[in-house]
């Protein structure tokens, strides 16, 4: 967790990190393709243990076949399973999608709810997924999405010492201005994909190197 003695220093570092990330990735955004909150909800459920690229490959056909919550509910479960099979864990994902759509119809007139409390009542929706929906679909900065990239980079940048997503989010919420909560995860994800990779971070070209306590760990010495 963030410590009281280092808090002001971490706030300054965090805000400089945000400024630099915005300058280098001005178009950073959610990479899951969607045209409605429901499509984003389904795509986010599918993205668990699966790449966004793979999800984006199957969702055009999926959404053409199932354009709304009613169509997902009316379909045989196996039909949904077959359509999402390549994303992995398709049995559970299909159940979650169909059951979530049933609750959306029952309790929200077929529209995805725009509150954390109601989203968390939907099957297959945890805080991470709810943050994606609220921030990207509804423009509400209620939290920060902590995926594997955000978790890795936040620890390397010493914005947190935790390895638990919920604790990492709490630390980041104290350091990042609320207006940047949604975009911050997009920025870190982009940086994680392009430069701060898991196994071979490209510290030698990283524009955050002077702010990153982990940089010297990865930079190879030049003899």
N, C-alpha and C positions, 0 to 999 in steps of 0.2 A: 504493500500500500504506500501511497504518497506520505512522506514524513513531514511534520510541521516545520522543522528547521530548514528543509530544502525547498519548501513550497514556493516562496517568491522566485527563487532561481529557476525552478522548473516551469513556472508560469511564463517567465520571459523566454525561456528556451522553446517551450511549446508554441508560443505565438510566433516566434521567428521561424520555426519549422513550418507552421501553417502558411506563413507568407511566402516562403521559398517554394513550397509544394504547389501553391496556387500559381506562382509565376511560371513554373516548369510544366505544370499539367493543367492549363486553363480550361480544358474541355473534359476533365475527369467527371465521370457520371456512372450511374448504374449500368452495367454491361448486359444485364438480362433484358432482352427485347420484349416490350409489352406495349399495349395500347389502352389499358384500363387497369384499375386497381385489382380486379379479379385475375387478370392475366398475370400481373406481377406476383400476386399471392401464389398462384399455381406454379409459376416459374421458380419462385423462391423455395417452395416446398420441394420441387424437383432438384434444386441445386445442392441439397444436402448430400455430402459425399459424392459430388459430381461436379464437373467443371461447367462454368457458364457457357463455354463454347458448345459443349454437348447439348445442354439444355436448349440453347438457341437453335440448334439443328433440328430439334423435334417439335418445338412449340408452334411454328407456323401451321403445320398440318394438324397438330393437336387442337389449336384454337379455331381452326376452320371447321373441324368436326364438332367441337364443343364450344360454341360461342358465348355461353352464359352459364350461370349457376344451375339453372333448370336442366340444361342439356347434360351436365355432368351427373346430376342426380338421377336422371331418367335412364342413363346408359347402364348396360350390364357392367359389373365391376371388371370382368375379364377384358372387356373392350378397352377400358381405360388402361388396365395393366399392359395390354399388348402395345398400346400407343406410347407408353412411357418406359417400356422394358429396358431400353438402352441406358437409362439414367441410373440403374441400379436400385436395389431395395424397392422394386416396383410394386410388390404386394402392399406393403405398408403405406407407401406414398399414394397409391390409388385409393386406399381406404380413407386416408386423411383428406385427400382432395374431395372425395365424394361426401364424406361426413361434414367437412367444413362448409361445402356448398349447401348442404341440407340445413345447417344452422343459419347460414346467411339468408336463405329463403324464409326460414321459420321466424327468425328474430329481427331481420334487417331488410325486409322487402326486396331481397335479391341483391342488395348492394353491400360491398365490403365495408365493415364499420371502420370509423376513423379515430378510434380511441384505443389506448393501450389495454385498458381493462377488458373491452369487448373482444379485441383481437386475440388476447391470450386465452380466451374461452374456446377458440377454434382448434380442432384437432390438427396436429402437425405444426402449430404455431407457438414458438417460444419467443423470448424477448428479442433475440437476434432478428428473426423473421418479422416480428412486429415493428421493430425499428426500421427495417427496410421499407415496409409498406407505408408507415407514417411519414418517413422522411422523403421518400421518392415519389410515392403516389399522391400524398396529401400535403407535402411541404411543411410538415410539422416536425420540429426539432425536439423530440421527446427523449432521445438517447443516441448512443453511438454504436453502430454495428461493429461487433468484434468477431471477425473471421480469422482464419489462420494467418493471413498477411498482417492484419492489424495487431494481432497478438504478438507475432514475431517482431515487427518493427517497433512496437511500443516498448517492448522489453529491451531491444538493442539500443533504443534512444533514451532508455532509463526514464521513461514517462510512467513506468510502473515496475514493480518488482514481483508482481503476482503472475501466476501462470493459469489463473482461473478467469474465464471470460467475464463473469459478473463483476469480479473484483477489479479487473482491468478497466471495464467500462466505468465503474465508480471513480477510479483514479483519473481517467481521461475527462470525465465530466467536470472535474474540479479544475482542470488545466486548460481546456479548450473553450473558447467563447461559444455560447449557446448557438449563435447564428451560424457557426461552422460545424456543428455536430454532425449533420448529415454529410456534408461534402468532405469532412475530414477522413471518414472511412474510405470514400472513393479515392481520395488523394493517396492515402497510404497503400491501398490495394494497387493502384497504378504504379507507385514507386516500388512496391514489392515485386511486381511482375517485371518491371524494366531494369531495375538496378539492385535493390536490396533482396536478392534471391535467397532462398533458404540455405542452399549448400554452398554457393559460390557468389557471395555478394560482391558487386563491382565497386568496392570502396574507393578505388583509385580515381574514379570519375564521378563520385557522388558529391552533389552540391550540399549535402548535409554532413559531410565528413567532420568538419570542425565542431559540430554540435553533437556528434555521436560518440559516446564513450566506448562503444564496441568496435569502432573503426580500426584501431591498431591491432585488434585481435585477428582481423582478416587480411589486412594489407600485407602483401609479401614483401620482404626486405629486398632492396636492390643492392647487389654487390658489384 
